[in-house]
Amino acid sequence: MAQPVIVVTDVQERLFGAMDAERRDEMVRNLKILLATARRLGAPVIVTEQYPKGLGRTLPELRVLLDDAAPLEKTAFSACGAAGFAPRLRELDGGPVILTGIEAHVCVLLTALDLLSRGVSVAIVADAVCSRRAVNMELGLAQARQAGAVVTSTETVVFQLLGSADTEAFREISKLLK
C-alpha cells in the first residue's frame, strides 16, 4: 500500500487569526506533532495556501517543519483545484490522504469530497482542523464522514504512522504526545 500523504490546507497568517480562538492553538500544536512525525518517518507532505497575497503565508512555526515542501498556491477552495496538486499526489503514488488545516467546512471539506470522488481514501484529523465557528467545523466534519471520509485524531494518525513501539522513532515522537 502507498504511504499516506499529509495535506496541510491553508494554515495562513491572516486566515489563522480569524479562527475559533478556543481551538486554533490546539490545532497548531497537533499540526506540529503531525509534521514532526512526517519529517522523522519521511512521510510526504503537501501544503496549500489560499490566495496568499491576501491571506498571508503558512504560519512560520509550521514552515520550519516543512523542509522543502513548497506551498501550492490556489484560489479554488478544493486543493484538487490547485495547479500541481493532482500531479504531486500521483508522484507520491496517490496514497491515502490525511487532511488537516482550515477551514474544516470549506477548503478541507471540499478537498475531501473531491478526493473521495476520485477514489482516494481520506482521513480528516479532527483536532488538526479549525473553522471560524465551532458549529461550522462540526458540520464540515459530519458531512465529510457522511461522504466516506474517516474522522480521526492526531494521536491515532501518529500511532498508525509509527506502527509499533519498539523503534527509535516511537521513542522520539511519543515525547511530543505528552
Secondary structure, 3 states (H helix, E strand, C coil): CCCCEEEEECCEHHHHCCCCHHHHHHHHHHHHHHHHHHHHHCCCEEEEEECHHHHCCECHHHHCCCCCCCCEEECCCCHHHCCCHHHHHHHCCCCCEEEEEECHHHHHHHHHHHHHHCCCCEEEEEEEEECCCHHHHHHHHHHHHHHCCEEECHHHHHHHHHCCCCCHHHHHHHHHHC
